Amino acid sequence: MLKLDNLNPKIYLSGAIVIGFFGIIDGLYALNGHSSSITLAFSLLEICWFVISMVFLLAFKKQSLDLLVPGMYILYSLYGWVVGSYLLANKIPGQVLSLPVWYMISATLFGLFYCIFSSRAYMQWYVKE
């Protein structure tokens, strides 16, 4: 059984930095018109990270940057799902679904922001130990 009290925020924040970096790579890859198994792998990793973020949002006890990191990722994921649902609902039959450039730019910028913000949270709370 998973005990939320035993989860280590340091590990989560380290993973968040990596996820943010992967978001930057994925966004730049998509902006250059590449779509492949790498993009699919990043998407699956992001879905897993959403679940992990939900668990850590419940686990974090202090009101700090630590709490904002999983919260930001959850909101970003929900934003992506809303945009994706809208694009699918308005897709013309027979037309290939493609992401708009503004969405790819926003995803890349979120990856950059998330990586920096997670690094800041990590440095502020855990390098002092």
N, C-alpha and C positions, 0 to 999 in steps of 0.2 A: 504494500500500500504506500502511496506517495504521501509524504508528510510535507506540507508547505513550509513548515518552520525550518526544514533542513536544506532548503534550496539556497544556493550561494549566489547572491547578486553579482559578485565579481565575475563568475563564469558567464552569467547572462549578459553582462555589459561587454565582456570580451567577444561573445558571439554577436552582439548587436553591432559592434565595430566591423566585424567581418561581413555581416549581412548588408550593412550600409555600403561597404566597398563593393560587394557583389552587385548591389543595386546600381552603382555608378557604371560598372562594367556592362551590365545588362542594358542599361539605358543607352550607353554609347554604341553598343553593338546594334541595338534596334535602330538608332538614328542613322547608322551607316547602311541600313537596309538589309542587315543580316538576320535571318531567322533560321534557327537550327535546333539541334538537340541541346545546345548550351542554353538557349533561351528557355526551353522546356524544363531543363534541370533547375535553372534559377527559379522558375515559376513554382515548381514542386517544393523547392527549398523555402520559398517565401510563404507557401501555405503552411508548411510545418512550423515556420517561425511565428506565424500568426497564433497557432495553438500554444506554442511555448510562451509567447508574450501574454496570452490570456492567463496562463497558469502563474507567471511571475507577477502580473498585475495584482492578482489575489494574494500573492506571497509577500510582496514588499510591505514592510511595516512602517517605514518612515516616510514622511511627506517631503520629498526631495526630487532632485533630478532623476533619481532612480525610478520613481513612480511615473515620471513623464516619458521615459524612454519606451516602456512597453505600451503606454497609452497612445503615444504618437504613432507607433507602428500599427496598432489596431485601427486607429482612425484612417491611416493611409491605406490599409488593406480594404477597409470598407469603401473608401473613396474609389479605389480601383475596381471593386466589384460593382459599384453603382455605374461607373463609366462603361465598364464592359457590358453590363446588362442593357444599358441604353443603346450601345452600339449594336448589340445583337438584335434588340427589338426593332431597330430602324434599318437593319440590313436588307438590302434588295436581294430577293432570291436569285441565286446563280452568281452573285457578285462575291468576290473574295473579301473577307473581312480583314481590314488593315487598321492599325492604330493610328490616330491622328498625331501629327508631329508635336502639337502642344502637349499631348499626354506623355509622349516619350520624353520630352524635355522636362516636364514636371516630375516624372518618375526618376530621371537622372538627378535632378536637383534635390529631390527628397533623399535619394541615396547619399548624396554629398552631405546634406544637412544631418541626416541620421547618423552617419559615420562620425562627423565632427561632434555632434551633441552627445553621442554615446561615449566618445573618447573623453570629452569634458567631464561627464558624470563619473567615468572610471577614474580619471585623474583626481578629481575633487574628493572622492570618498575612499578610494582604495589604494592609492600610491602612498598615502601617509602611513599605512600599516607596516 
